[in-house]
Amino acid sequence: MNNKRILYLIIAVVLVGALFVLFLNSGSEEPTAAKRKKVDYSSHDWKVDLSLDNKNPYGLYAFRELTIADGRFTEFNAVSDYNLLDSIVQLDSSMLMFIGMDLMLTDEEIDLVLESIDYGNDFFISAEKIPSYLLDQLMSEKALTYYPNKKAPHKINKKVYDMYYFYENDTLTEIWDLFNPKKLDTLTNVLSTIYGRPNYIEIEYGLGKVFIHLNPLVFTNVQLLKSDGKSYFKEVLLTLEQPKIQWLTFANFEAKPYSDKSTSFENNKSLLSELFKHPAFRWGFILAVFGVLLFLLFRSKRRQPIIPAVEDNKNTGFSYVDTLAGIYYNKEHGDKILKIMRRNFYSAVYDHFYIDLAKREDSKPIIALSKKSNIPTSEIEQLIKYLEVTTKVSDIFLSNTYKIQRSFYLKSGIWNEEIRQKQINSSVSIYRQKERALGTIGLGIFIIVLGFIFLSVSLGVGVLFWPLGIVGIVIGTRMLNTPAIILNPGQIELNPLFGKKVIILHENIKFIEEKGLNSLIYFKNGGKATLNNSQLDQKKIKALDHLKQRFKQT
């Protein structure tokens, strides 16, 4: 091949690559001013992330800035290391503060906080989920209730401020958590109410006070940038007396529900769909295509006809269900989902109890259903009230309605014990981090492409790059497709990258200990196994918490 032909070949390859790049990037150009304005209000900006640095609608950036600017507080310290709790609780004139969806403090940490309050410090909590252990220490009985509505008039110091649940600048029905005033202790001081029921109370504990607010979303950016929200926030600050704020960042945990169905669906995703999501992976694919072209031009030779591989049939049932759910979710048709839930509920009641709730004219069918199912009429009426909501509903409202409906199915016997045990006994697979797996595969592809480039310039050392790249691809594929841990009802399966599978029976475990980023499993025979938590998928690692709590060292 002479120099002129090589030059023509290089020009052709560059043109093909340029056209390929333009094709891949044709849908990712910079948005215009009008499009950019629309992106500012896209759905992902409305995710609830109650962190102090989050400037999106449901962040706490405005809360921190307004609190500091108020001038009543001399210090505002955000503590992200839980090991510093022992030192924080010993400070004087301090207000321990937490705002989040879920207060994740252990019983020992709660005891330390209460001991600090007993000596004169205060504790401000605003969360939807508060540990039962803390409530048991502060109240004689459980007093939590809720009220679903779009509007929530917050009354404080004889002033009323209207609050709404916003999503994409639209008001939706929200479930507002409240206290039952009849179950509160007589010494409890009610500071704020919604529809006459307390949502913000003050409890004296020793020399200090505990302030509990059940609606953390009223302190987010989208609320504080409105006049009623800002005015209500100022009234709340007036109830706080301590000059130093110790913000418990480490106690803020955003729970993400785990679903076995989502795992089955994710395993059916194409690898190329993951590659094209990110520009870096897309460029890795381009380099791989160039490597294949160079191989075909310089080193390939057809030896035998290609025999197509026979693919196994796949169960796409979960994929079909998830696809339909995705269609409803993307188009935000929550009312249609609620309609399907209502229709399924009426059908299940009719098939099981022969009671037609859809055509009821009075309360007689509900009374009959209560007698047959042994469920109070109040619970049945509450479920029907939620299912028959006609206004636009939020995802949180749908989730809570489903929980109540599921509880009815289990209590009434529509779902039998066999189905319950099947859910309990199902296994949980925890994979390694997808980013590391894809990075390893990308590195292997890059090494192979580099070998092709060396061979194209007649450097024989390029042959050595092939096995290294193949090893990287094999390791990355194993990381992506093989679960690192499988949690079964009676045993744990560990699948290391190298070596045989290890099965650990629960009866052989002595205890499990957390040490840094590792989980150490100690056996009754004196041995131990190590789990590196940093290598596991952080979305699924919470499935280990129940096992760690069960075998916690005493």
Disulfide bonds with the S-S distance in Angstrom:
none
